[in-house]
Amino acid sequence: MAACRHGVAACHSGGNPETPDTGFPDAEDRDMSISVRFRQTRIAVLLAASAMALSAAALAQSVEVELSGAEEVPPVETEARGQGTITVGDDKTVSGVETTGVQGTMAHIHEGAKGANGGIAVPLEDAGDGKWKVPAGAKLTDAQYEAFKAGKLYVNVHSAQHKGGELRGQLEP
């Protein structure tokens, strides 16, 4: 009995051991090989997609922020408070903040270190009920993103009583 290249006596040509081994797989071997390769490719694609999703989520940073008058420069006395979560995505998009006890007239994310005032990085929109939101499509510039990572961005809510700002909270990732 002749054995094929796999060492199996009746491997090729319908199990006929007398048929010489040509070195090419028969149809059954080919189908199995294609099926295994397809499964391996499918698994690799799923793993790659999962890794990309996890890395994108890992790149987005959410920062809890507490706003108070004591953080303003110079500090102001107020009973108003604010809190929120600012999320900065890997594409530098930003979102969210909420205030209580203050009738805000405008709010912004500013660029500036703790204890220092700075220019507006992102104007926020009044979402009603003391909530402020980032306008759709707003993004940080590369320099603002670097400032964010260094803790040099802050949220500032202005009011009629405190035009320069009544509430402030530093974004510290």
Summary of the structure (lengths in Angstrom):
residues: 173
radius of gyration: 31.2
end to end distance: 73.2
largest distance: 100.4
contacts: 475
relative contact order: 0.16
helix: 27%
strand: 32%
